[in-house]
Amino acid sequence: MNKDIAEILVDEKEIGEICSRIAEEISRDYKNSDKKLLLLCILKGSVVFMGELMKRIDLPVEIDFMKVSSYGAGTATTGSINIHLDLQRKDMNDIDIIVVEDIIDSGRTLSHLTEYLKLKGAHSVRTCTLLDKPSRREVEFRPDYTGKIIPDKFVVGFGLDYDEMYRALPYVGVLRPEVYEGK
């Protein structure tokens, strides 16, 4: 798989530093909260990032999962948001949710999801992303916690995939265009 990577954009060391920095920010921001802190992982790409992040947060934290998509096969976005696995809780008004995402492109998914969770009654909703591509934004949206702003390149690794491959790479790399072009 490494032969399919044009360049390493975020190496293992930098990923660790990002996870530690964001965990410190979250720990500081929620240390005085009387609500439950819930990390809400957006499946599948965010699992690896959330696993590293939650180990570093110095507070009691719960985890849960949603499966939400705006992408079809390959690299094409559908333009609509689909919830495949929803968050089911009876204590929504007693939780502070941090939605954990691997990457933000258009901003549509997290913008929609944030409003959706507020309508479901969450005490508060914030967002956290490992990678941000603000140059691809289609709606006005800014995450509360950002790991790294990256250029508009197709990236894989550390949970991010192309057709379910490359998720296990320990770094974030730029996928060679010949791998995904023409499919």
Secondary structure, 3 states (H helix, E strand, C coil): CHHHEEEEEECHHHHHHHHHHHHHHHHHHHCCCCCEEEEEEEECCCHHHHHHHHHHCCCCCEEEEEEEEEECCCCCEEEEEEEEECCCCCCHHHEEEEEEEEEECCCHHHHHHHHHHHHCCCCEEEEEEEEECHHHCCCCCCCCEEEEECCCCCEEECCECECCECCCCCCEEEECHHHHCCC
